[in-house]
Amino acid sequence: MKAGGQFQLLSFNAGFVDTTGFLGLQGLFLAHITGNFVTLAATLVMGTHGVLAKVLVLPEFILVLALGRLGVARMKARGRPILRVALAAMMCALLAFFVLAVVFGPFPDSDAPLALITAFAGLTAMAMQNAVQRVHFASLPPTTLMTGNITQAVIDAGDLIWKLEPVDAAAVRARLVRTLRGIISFACGCALAALLYYFFGFWCLAVPVAVGVLAATLTEHS
């Protein structure tokens, strides 16, 4: 599978997992980590559940990234297929998130021990996805940060339409198309997650697991 196809699958999964986590874990973001700073402040003001979960997500995210970077370096030294292994590990984390959420959810209190363990499984998958993005798809737009993608898309569209300064039109157009595909894939993941969660609860997480398996299975040796 080409990088562009994997990029769209990962963008879809990020939107799906983030939306499901927000709905099922009392406002906890699993892919959009900075969003938890806002919800943490709101939680503190309103006195609702979720303070501990929102405090712990950042250090756990950092830890997974650091360990992932170490693992990639060691695999590279041994000539292992880094991308395929990383995507397979991410899929396993998604599977753990799915199983834990179905078995122990729903979670009225995201600070409860089982809720935290479940959240950490989903967060591990998204942290690994961010690491994969940075290492293997650095030339492509982010799969989890849509604010930056929307900003870039608007700037590129404006440059193509108004021609305020000389630009490489072909390169800008190609970047705009890639960015829009990522935004649309992420939005589709969000929308489908909301719909399926309404009807099936955490069972909807079977979808990103299947998408993760597809991304890992169709990956070229690299």
Residue pairs with C-beta under 8 A, 6 or more apart in sequence:
1 215
1 218
1 219
1 220
3 136
3 137
3 140
4 140
4 178
4 181
5 218
6 87
6 137
6 215
6 218
6 219
7 137
7 140
7 141
7 143
7 178
7 181
7 182
8 181
8 182
8 185
9 185
9 211
9 214
9 215
10 129
10 132
10 133
10 137
10 143
10 215
11 143
11 144
11 181
11 182
11 183
11 185
11 186
11 189
12 185
12 186
12 188
12 189
12 208
12 211
13 94
13 129
13 143
13 189
13 208
13 211
13 212
13 215
14 31
14 126
14 129
14 143
14 144
14 186
14 189
15 31
15 185
15 186
15 187
15 188
15 189
15 190
15 193
16 189
16 190
16 192
16 193
16 204
16 207
16 208
16 211
17 30
17 31
17 94
17 97
17 122
17 125
17 126
17 189
17 193
17 205
17 208
18 29
18 30
18 31
18 32
18 126
18 144
18 189
18 190
18 193
19 189
19 190
19 193
19 194
19 197
20 101
20 122
20 193
20 197
20 202
20 204
20 205
20 208
21 28
21 29
21 30
21 31
21 119
21 122
22 28
22 29
23 193
23 194
23 197
24 101
24 105
24 106
24 107
24 197
24 201
24 202
25 50
25 53
25 107
25 110
25 115
25 118
25 119
26 48
26 49
26 50
26 53
26 107
26 108
26 109
26 110
27 39
27 42
27 43
27 50
27 110
28 36
28 39
28 50
28 53
28 54
28 57
28 110
28 119
29 35
29 36
29 39
29 57
30 57
30 119
30 122
30 123
30 125
30 126
31 126
31 129
31 130
31 144
32 144
32 145
33 57
33 58
33 61
36 54
36 57
36 58
37 54
39 50
39 54
40 50
40 51
40 54
40 55
43 49
43 50
43 51
43 54
44 51
49 108
49 109
49 110
49 111
50 109
50 110
50 111
51 111
52 111
52 116
53 110
53 111
53 115
53 116
53 119
56 116
56 120
57 119
57 123
60 120
60 123
60 124
60 127
61 123
61 126
61 127
64 123
64 124
64 127
64 128
64 131
65 127
65 130
65 131
68 86
68 127
68 128
68 131
69 131
72 82
72 86
72 131
72 135
75 82
75 85
76 82
81 219
81 221
81 222
82 135
82 136
82 222
83 132
83 136
83 219
83 220
83 222
84 216
84 219
84 221
84 222
86 128
86 131
86 132
86 135
86 136
87 132
87 212
87 215
87 216
87 219
88 216
89 128
90 125
90 128
90 129
90 132
90 212
90 216
91 125
91 209
91 212
91 213
91 215
91 216
93 121
93 122
93 124
93 125
93 128
94 122
94 125
94 205
94 208
94 209
94 212
95 209
95 212
96 121
96 124
97 118
97 121
97 122
97 125
97 205
98 202
98 205
98 206
98 208
98 209
100 114
100 117
100 118
100 121
101 118
101 122
101 202
101 205
102 201
102 202
102 203
102 205
104 114
104 115
104 118
105 115
105 118
105 201
105 202
106 201
106 202
107 114
107 115
107 118
109 115
110 116
110 119
125 212
126 144
129 143
129 144
130 142
130 143
130 144
133 140
133 142
133 143
133 144
136 222
137 143
140 178
140 182
141 148
141 149
141 152
141 175
141 178
141 179
141 182
142 148
142 149
142 182
143 182
143 186
144 186
146 182
146 183
146 186
149 179
149 182
149 183
150 183
152 175
152 179
153 176
153 179
153 180
153 183
156 172
156 173
156 175
156 176
156 179
157 176
158 164
159 165
159 167
159 172
160 167
160 169
160 172
160 173
160 176
189 208
192 207
193 204
193 207
196 203
196 204
196 207
197 204
